[in-house]
Amino acid sequence: MVVEALEPLDLSVYRRAGVDGVRAATDAVMAAIRSRTGQEYVDTYAKGWVPPAASPEAA
């Protein structure tokens, strides 16, 4: 197993931006991870996710 660390990210610019800042900070972190791993950006969010307690298989 190889563990690599990313360069430090300065997320202080998002501190006072409220909920939008949290989302922007998350996007910045994910972009850094994508850049390091070579992953492609896919502009979609999880849809149709059902918490395990609510799924039929959990019963």
C-alpha positions in Angstrom: 0.0 0.0 0.0 1.2 3.5 -0.9 0.0 6.5 1.1 0.6 9.9 -0.4 -0.3 13.2 1.2 -1.5 16.3 -0.8 0.1 19.6 -0.5 -1.5 21.7 2.2 -4.6 23.6 1.1 -5.5 27.1 2.4 -9.2 26.9 3.0 -9.4 30.1 5.0 -10.9 31.9 2.1 -14.0 29.9 2.5 -14.4 30.4 6.3 -16.9 33.3 6.2 -18.8 32.1 3.1 -21.4 30.1 5.0 -22.9 27.0 3.4 -21.7 28.1 0.0 -18.2 28.3 1.4 -18.4 24.7 2.7 -19.4 23.5 -0.7 -16.6 25.5 -2.4 -14.1 24.2 0.1 -15.3 20.6 -0.6 -14.9 21.2 -4.3 -11.4 22.5 -3.8 -10.4 19.5 -1.8 -12.0 17.1 -4.3 -10.2 18.9 -7.2 -6.9 18.5 -5.4 -7.6 14.7 -5.0 -8.6 14.4 -8.6 -5.5 16.2 -9.8 -3.3 13.9 -7.8 -5.1 10.6 -8.8 -5.9 11.5 -12.4 -9.6 11.0 -11.9 -12.1 12.6 -14.3 -14.6 15.2 -13.0 -18.2 14.1 -13.2 -20.7 16.8 -12.6 -23.4 14.7 -10.9 -24.5 14.2 -7.3 -25.7 10.9 -5.8 -29.4 10.5 -6.7 -31.8 7.9 -5.3 -29.6 7.1 -2.3 -31.7 5.4 0.4 -30.3 5.2 4.0 -29.6 1.6 4.9 -32.2 1.6 7.7 -34.9 2.6 5.1 -33.9 0.1 2.5 -35.9 -3.2 2.2 -32.7 -5.3 2.6 -32.1 -3.8 6.0 -35.3 -5.3 7.4 
